[in-house]
Every structure is written in structure tokens, then in C-alpha cells.
Amino acid sequence: MTKKIETALVHDGRNPTRSYGFVNPKLVRGSTVLYPDMATKLETGRHILEPVDIYGLCGNETHFALESMIARIEGGTHCQVVGSGLAAITVPLLAYLNAGDHILVPDSVYGPTRTFCERVLRRYGVSTSYYDPMVDEAAARAMFQPNTRVLFTESPGSHTFEVQDIPMLARVAHAAGAKVFLDNTWGLHHFQPFTHGVDVSIQALTKYAGGHSDIILGAVSVNTDEDWHWLRLGALELGSYASPDDCWLALRGLRTLHVRLKAQEAAGLRVAHWFAARPEVARVLHPALPGCPGHAFFKRDFSGACGLFGVVFQPAYSAEAVVAMIDGLKLFGIGASWGGYESLVLPTTGTIKRTEGTGNFEGKMARFQIGLENVDDLIEDLEQGLAALRAA
């Protein structure tokens, strides 16, 4: 039978051959694998692309269970877990790119991705060009160079939430002979990357997959044997590894992902609509709301949203006033991550690097992550936060 995502999250990643036993798969830690004889060792080593016990660095059944679940969520065939969300970005880039190659990156990209391109990739002879995330097809075709190997996408964009036209970008990139990478952390299971032309999909499992703000973990999924060959061997050559303890916690977090995400989507939308009706707010950058760039693409390509969005305040309010509002909040932690059970807030004005003139909005901005608290309590807290904004 073909399982719906709610059912798959409960049943996948468990041993289906056991007729009884504990519900959760066991946590396996280990480095050395012992073989009964040399013939077995040599034969096992030939299966490096498969989920078999070879050496601790190659993963064990805890890693393999999580990888099978993430591949299922993403709609791919293979997945490689790595030690962080940033590693999920850097490992495939290093695996695919060579000296002399060129990469295209949206101007709205996650800051550490830009830093990696400008510092590490540049040192190794890979050049980077940044493009407007809302580029149209004609302009997209013009930005490819003969040596462009990868088109990197992030949809929605970091902090400013531009939703990209991924099917169009994938079509143009493939025509130019380039691979399409997508940071799909916000989309999670609401955006199916491989049905929209993506070759390599990236997830920070630190966020909603873990769900409890207690792990650092990443995953990279692909949908062809060719891409799996590049990714798997690249990860091993770079010595990339994920803690089995974090993998086990991610497996546990995934069991409740659907209900958590559904609750946080609903809460996030309610708070976003509340912000949109406030006179202090110029616009809300939530992909599900019309004021967000690429809203039409969201409606076309996504099956839902998460609880992370941005707020642009009216031009009359200074950056200092936004900080006063944030400092006045009681239920919103000031933290850089998101996807956990708790609500968070960060000012984003002055923290975003853009080089192509994008991401300019009417006023100062802040990013909100809506957790699992009572929404009425959150809105009451935001009411007094906006009072501090006005007073400042």
C-alpha cells in the first residue's frame, strides 16, 4: 500500500520483519565493525553505496533508519545524514564542484552559505554569482555561464521569504547542463523537490525534524543513482559524520512532526494575519500571505507552511524601536534557530548581506518563529511588545 505522510512518519524507519519488540528502533553507537573472515570484509566493502555495516564513519542502522525516512519525506531515493544543516549545504557543494566551476546563488541565501561560497569555494577556484531570487525566465537564461555547474536555490529565502519559481529555474538550469540544489528546510514535506526538477535537496534536521531544540543535524537527499554516487562518495571522502544519538532523537522527533507542524502552521498563520491588520506593520513576509514575494508560486507548489515568517514595520519606526519591542517580549526567546516547540524572535534589519539590490522593504524588519504556546497568550505578549515599539 502507498502510505500517506502521517502514516509514513509513524511506521517508516522501523524493522518491519519483527513480530514483537520495542516500538522505537535501538540506538547504535560504534566505530569498528568486525568481520568473520577476509572474504566477507572484501565483499562488504564493495557495497559502500548501500546501507550496510562497513565502518562507523559509513553509518549504522540508526543512521540508515533516519536516512530512509528523510528520503521518503522528500520523495527521493537516497539520503545522506551529516553533522549539521550547514554541512548539508557544504558537503554536496564540495562533492560536485571542481576548480574552475561557477555557481549561481540567490541573493536571499542563508548567510553561512554565502560565507562558504566567498571564503572556501573562492579559495579552491570556484566562482560565485548572486542573482535576484525573483528572476524571470529570460534573465535566468542570461545568467548562466559555460562553466556553471550548480544553480543553488533557497525557497523561501532566508529572512525575507521570497518564494522562487523552482520549476522554471530547474528547466533553465538543466538546459544549461547545471545541477539544481535546493535548501528545502522551510518547505520540509510541504514542498516535494524532485517533482519540481530539483536534483539535490538539503534539510537542516535541527529545525522541525528534531523539533525540540536539542540536536544539530542535516540531511541531503537525491533521486538518481548518479547523484547518489556523487553525494555518498563525496560525504565519505570529506569524513562527514552525524552523531547516532542526534539521529535517534531526529527519528523520535519525526514521529510527531505532522501534528506539530500542523499546529505551528495554524498558529503562525493566525499571528501573521494579526500582524497584517496592525497599523504598526507595513507588510508580513509569510509565503501564504499575498504581500510576500512569490506568493503565487507558494500557492501553486506548496501543500502548506511552517511557523516562520517576517514582519516589516512602518517606516516611522527605527531599528532601535524594533529592538525595544523585542526586549519587551516575555514569551518570545531571542534565538537564532527555529522549528522547535518554543516561540522565537530576531531583528533582521542590518544583519542581512545583499549584493544584488534585493531584499529592500518599506521599513525595519524582524523574524518570528511561532511555537506551541497558546496563541492568545502570544498575541497578548505581542500587544505589549508593540506598545514598547510605539513608546520607543
N, C-alpha and C positions, 0 to 999 in steps of 0.2 A: 504494500500500500504506500501511497505518497502522503507523507505526514505534513500537516500544516506546521508553521514555525513554532507555535506554542507547544505542540506535541513533541517536536524535534528537540526543543530545548530541555524538555523533561527526560526524554528517553535516549537521545543520542549520547555518545561518549561513555556508554556503559557496556559491560560484557553481555551480549545477548545469548551466549551459549550456556550461561549458568542458570540452573533451575531454581536456585535459592542462594541466599547470602546477603551481605550488606548492600544497601541501595547505592551508596556512593562508591566509585572506584577507589582503590587504595592509592595512597601517596607513595611513590617510589623515588628513593634517592640512590645515587650510585655513580661511580666513575668507571671502575674496572669491570669488564664482562669476561667471565671465564668460559672457555670452550673445552669440550671433551677431547678434541684432537685437532691437529693442524688442518686436516681436510675440511673440517667444519668451520674453522676460523677463516680459511681462504674463501670458501663458498659464501659465508655470511658477508664478508667484506665486499663481495660483488653486488650486494643489494643496498648500496648506500642511498639510493633514491627511494627506498621503501621503508615503512615503519617497522624496522627490526632492531633488535639489541646488538649493537656493534661495539660502541664505546659510549661512555656517559655524555660526551660532547654531542653525539649524534642523536641524543634524546632517548627516552624510555617510554613505557606505556602511559605514564601520566602526561607527558608532552603529546604523545600521539593521540590520546583521547581528546585533549583540548583542540589540537590541530584539526581533527576530523569534524568537530563541532563548528569551529570557525569557518572551515571550508563550506560546510552545509549552510550556515547563515548567509555567507557571501555568495552562494551559488557557484562556487568554484570546485576544482577537482583536487587541489593540493593546498596545504598551508604550512608555513614555517613560523613557529613562535620564536621570538627574540626577546632580549632583556628589557626593552623599553619601547615606548611609542616612537621616540626619536630614532632608535636602532631600526625600527620597522621602515623608516624613511631612508636612512643612510645605507643599510645593508644592500637593498636592491639597487640603489644608485651605483654603489661601488661594484656590484656584481655585473651590471650591464654596461657601464661606461668605460671607455678607454681614452688614453691621452689623444687629444686632437678632436674629440667629440664635442658636440654642442647640445645644451639642454635648454628647453623653454620652461619657464616657471611663472605662475601667475603673481602679479604684484601684491595680491592679497594673501600670500602664503604665510604659514606659521613661521614666526621669527627664527627659530633654530634651523629650519630648513634653509632659509635664505643665508644664514650664517655659514652653514655647512657648504653651500654652493660657493660662497665668496671666499672662504678660507681654505677648506680642504680640497674641493674639486679644482679650484683655481691652481693650487699648488701642484696638482697632478695633471695639469694641462687640459682640463675640461672647461670650456667657456659657457657662461650662463647669460641668457637674455630674459628680461622680465616683460610680461605682457599684461594688458588690461584684461581682468577676468571676464569682462562682459564683451570681449572682442566679437565682431561679426565674422561671417564666413570668409568674406573677401579679404579682410585684414588678417584673418587667421592663416589663410594660404600664403600670404606675403611674408609672414614672419619665419617661415621655415628656411633653413639653410641646407646646402648639400650634405653637411656633416651633422645635422640634427638627429640625434639618436633617441631622445626621450622627450615627450611632452608631459610635463608634470601638471597635475590639476589638484585642486582642493576645493571641494564644493559641499557646503558653503565655505566662503573664505574666512580666514582667521580674524576675529574681532569685528569685521564689517559685513560678513554673512552674505556676500554675493553668491548666488546660485549660478553655476556655469552651465552652458549648453553642452553637456558631455557628449551626447551622440554626434553632434556636429563636429566638435573638436576631435573626437576619435576618428570620424570619417576622413577629415582633412589630414590628421597625423598618419593614418595608415596609408593614405595615398602618397604621402611623402616618405614612406618607409620607416616611420618612427613608432616606438612603443608608447603606450599611454599608461601613465601611473596616476592613481587617484588616492589622495588621503581621504578615506571614507569614514573617519572616526565619528563625525556628526551624524552621517546617514545611517551608520550601523546596519540594521537589517531593513531599514526603510528605503534604501536605495540599492538595487541589485546591479553591481558594477559591470558584470560580464555580459548582461543582456543589453547594455548600453555602449559596448565597444571597448571597455577598459581591459588592459592586459594584466596589470599588476595593481592589486587593491591593498591598501595599507590601513591598519587599525591600531589605535592606542587602546589596548585592553585595560589599561589603567583606569579608563573612564567608566562607561556604563557596564561593560562586561564584568569588571571587578565589582563595581557598584558600591563599595564600602570604604573607599579612600585609604586602602591599606596595602595595595600592591603597585608595582611598577612593571609593566609588561607590554609587549607589542606583538603584532602578527602581520604576516604578509601572505596574501592568497593569490593564486593564479588559476588559469583554466585550461592550459595546454601542457603537454609533456615537454615541449621545447622550453616554455617559460619556467617550468618546474626544474628542468636541468640547470638553467642559468641561476635561478634563485637558490636552490638547495646546495649546489656546489659552491656558490658564492658565499653563502652563510657559513658553511663549514670551513672554507678557506680563510675567512675572516675571524674564525673562532667564536662566532656568535652563539650565545647560550642563554637560556632562560631558566630561572630557578624553578625546580619542580614544585616547591612549596607555593610559589606565586601561581603556577599553572593550576595547581589543585584548587586554590582559592578562586581563580577565574572560572574553573569548572563549576564550583559551587555558586558563584555569582550568576552565571548564565542560567541556572535553573529558574531563577526568579526574574530574569531580565525582562520578559514580556510584560509582567504585571507592573514592575517598577517603571519601565519606560512608558507604559500606557498612562500611569498615574502622573508621571512627571511631564508628559506631553500635555495632558489636560490642564494641570496646574500652571505650566508655562504659558499656555495659550490664554488662560484666564488672566494671569498677571500681565501678559503682553497687551491684551485688549484694554485692561485697566490703565496701563501706561499710555496707550494710544489716545485715550479720552482725556488725559490730564493736560491742563493749559501750560504746564511747565515743559512739556515734551514736544519736540518738533516732529519726530517720527520714531517708529520702533522698527529695528532691523531684525525681524523674525521672518524666516523664509515663508511661513504660512500666511503672512500679512501682506497686503498689496504694496505697502511702502518699501518693501525690501527689494533691492536689485535682483532680478532673475526670478521673481515670484511666479511668473508664468511657467518657467522651467520646473520649479518645485511642484506646481500643480500637475504638470504633465508626467514627471518622472518619479516622484516620491510617494510612498504609501503612508507616510506620517512624519512626525517631527520628534525632536527631543526637547529638553527643557532649557536649552542655552540660547540666548539671544542678546542683542544690543539695544541700547536706548540712546537716542540723540536728543539732547536738551536744547531748549530755545537759545538763540544766540546771546540773549541778555545775561545768561549765567556763565560765570567764569569757571576755569578749571579748579580754582580754589573752592568755589561754591559746591562743585560736584564732590570734591574731597570731603567737605564738611558734611554733605549728605551721607556719604559712605561711612564716615566716622560716627555718625549719629545712629546708624542702624544697629539693632540688637540681635536680630535673628540671622543676619547675613554675615558669614565669615569673610574676611579679606584673604582670598587664596587664589593661587594661580591655576589650579586644576579644575575639573568639573566632572559630572557624571556620577558622583557619589550621592548619598542619601540626604546631604545637607545643602542648604542654600548658600551661595557664594556671590560675591560682587568684586569687580575690579574696575578702576578707571582705565580707559583705553586711549584717551587723548594724550599725545606726547610719548606714547610707548610703541607706536607702530612706525616701522620704516617703510616708506614707499618711494620708488624711484621713477614711476611712470605716470605720476599725477593722478592716481586713483585713490579712492577711499576718502574723498573730501565731502563732508556733510555740513549741515547748517550750523551745528553747534558742537559743544563738548560732549563726550560720549562715555558710557560705562557699559560693562558686560555683566549680565546676570545669569546665574545658574539657579534654577528653581528645583528645590529638593522635595522631600516627602513630608514637610511640615504641613499643618493646617493652612490652607490658602488664605482664609480670613485673617489669621494671625500674621501672615507675611504681608498682606495688604495694609493692615493696621501699622505694622512696622515701617512700611514704605511711606505711609501717610506722614508719620512724624519725621521720616528722613527728608521728604520733600519740604516740610516746614523748615528744616535746617538749611536746605538749599536756598529757599526764598530769603531766609534771615541773613545768610552769608552774602 
